[in-house]
C-alpha cells in the first residue's frame, strides 16, 4: 500500500510539472484516489478505521483550513490595498526624496519586497509594474532588469512573515509557529531576520546594476483613494501579533480573524465605495482560487504519504546519505531546495519535505529549526533561479513581452542565478550561525 500511495503522489507531481495549467485537476484527482484507497482499505493508509474514516479524516484533519482562511482573507485585503493606490503613492514619495534615479530604483525594489511581506507576490508585482515601466520610459531604459527585480524581491520577502506567502503559512501550521515566532523563537532570531540579510544583499546587487542611472526625474503624486485598506492591512498585522501573544486555544483563531477582516473590507468596498454586487463578485472571482483548491488536494495526498510511513522512510534515507553530519544535511537540504524550486512549484515541495527534514533533524541530533528554515529559505529563494520558478517571475516576463521587449531564459539566468546564490548564501550563513 505504501508503494501504491507513492505512485499516486509521483504521478500527480509529474502531471503538475508537465501540465501546470491543470494542476488543480491533478491534485484534487490524486486526493480523491487517496481517499478511495483509504476507504477500500481501512487503517492501511490513514491512521484510523472504518469505511467513512478516510473521507472524514481528510476534511477534518489533513486539510489545513486555518491556512486557507488566512490566505483568502489576506488576498482580499491585498486586492483592496492595491485598489486604494497607497503603494503607488509611496513609490512617488521614494522617487521624490532619492538623490538620483539609480538609488530610487533600488529603493522601489526594496519597497516591493517590504510590501510583499504582507501582500501576495504576484499582486505585489502587478501593483509595482506600472511605476517601474513609467520610470523606464522616462529614462529610456529597457525594463528587463527592473521587472525581473520586482519579481525576485517580492519572492524573497514573501517568506519573511506568516502572511507573506503560502509556504510560510504551511510552515507555520506544521511547526506550530505564531505570527511573532517568525521574528523571535525560543529567544533566538527567526526566519524574518535571515530573509532581511538577503534583502540587504539584494539591494547592493541591484545598486551595482543601476548605479549609472544618475538622472533626477519628477513625478506627479498619485492620489490615494482611501486609507481604509491600509488600516485593514495594519490591523491584520497587529491582530495576528496579538493573537500570538495571547496564545488563543481556538484552532482557527488566526484564520478566522484574517478572513473576518477581509469580509469587513468587502463590506466597505460595497457600502463606502458604492460598488455593485457584480464588482464585488469580480474582485472575489479574481482571487487566487487555483492555489486554494490545489492546496486542498496536496494536503490530502501528503497526509496519505505521511501517515503511510513513507516520509519517515525518506528522512532515514537522507540521514544515511549524509552520514549523520549536521553540516552535510544542512547543505543538502539547502541545495536540493534551491535547484528543485527553480523548476517546480515550491508549495507541494514544502508540504512534502517539512516532516522529512524534521525527522532528519531528530536523526542527527539537531534543532528542527535549522533544517526547516533551510528548507524554507532554499525553496522560496530558489524560485528566483529561473523564469519559471515562481508565478511572479512568469507575470514579470509577460509584462515585459507586452511592452515589446524579449526576455529569454538566458537573460533571466544572468540576473536570477547570481541574485539567488548571493541572497541564499547570506541568509543561510546567518541561519547556520544562530541555529547550528
Phi, psi and omega in degrees: 000325177303314183293328178293315177297319178297319179299317178300315181295316182294319177297318178301311182296320179298317180291323178297319180291317184285324183230072187295334181293344179244027186297329178296315179301316182292318183290317179291325177295316178295321178297318179297319178297318179298318180294318179297316178298318178294333179282320181288322181241076182303141175075354181269342178243302180266155184279074180182187181219166179100146186294326183266000184297318185302313181294312181296317181296320180298314183283330184265335186240321186277320179282123183271092183291331179296315177299316182296321178293320176299317183294315180296312181298317181291327177294321178297313181297321179297317179298319179290324178298318177294316179302325184291344181071009179298319178298319179296321179295320178295320178296321176301318180295322179297314180299323182292320185271344182290140182293332176207173186291325178302313177295321180299318179297316179297318179294322177295320177295320177295319178297322177302316177298317182295318177299321183292346174300329186239351183236141182305144190301313181298317179299321179297315179298317182295324182282332182269341184302313180301325178295314181296317182294318179297319179296318180295322179296317181294328181266356183057045177252147170289137186277010188301304183293322182295314181293319176297323178299320177301317182293310185291327178289324177291321177296321180300307187278345178298344182274348196286329183228172182299326186261005186287322187197154180307318179303322179293321178295319180295316177300314181300320179295315182293315186274354182072030182276140172267177178302317183289334180295340177289345180259310178220132178223129182052041178064020177238154175301142182246192192303326181306314185287330176294320179292324179294330173300317176296323179298314180299313179297320179297320178295318177297318179302312182286335175298320179292333178286319186253016186295339182272356178278091187260355183294159174240122182242160179254142177231152175276142181290127175287136179277125178280128181290315180197151177265002182298313178300323176297318178297320178296320179297315179294321178297322177298314182298307182290327178295317177296323176297318180295319178298324177298317180292322185284341181054053181296134184283336182299125188297330184253025184299310181295312180296316179298320180296311182293319179296321178297319177297320177299319179294320176300318178299318178295321177296319176297316180301320181285312187276306185284324181266000175054047178269147181281166177299326179296320179291324176296315181296323179298316178298315181295318182295330183275000173293164185280069181291334179301315179294322180302307183289328175298316179297321180302314179295316182295321178305316182291314182297315180292326175299319177295318177300314183294313186284346174278347179096001184293320183294324176295321177298318181294321178298317179296323178297315179295322180296319178293324181295329180266002178065024180075010180279126179297315182293317180297320179295320179299311181294320180298312179301316183296310184292316179298320180295317179298311185294311182295320183287347173289345185231339182235162179297128183282347181294304179295327179298315181293320180299319180291316192276337181305308178294332179293310183290330176296320177291324177300316180301318180296322184288334179256007177069036182245166175293134180297333180300324182304316183272326177293319176294321178298319177298314182294314180297311183296317184285324181280317178283333178294337177297344179278352187295317183235165179290351182250006185282343180208152181299324180298326178295315180298317179297316180299318179294324178296319179295317178300319180295319179297332180278002176089017179245151178252137177231107183278171175303318179295322178300317181294315182301322180302327178264315186293321183295307178295324178298315181297313182296316182292313183291320180293318180297318181292317179295318182293325180296314178293320177303314181296317180298322185277319191252353183281000000 
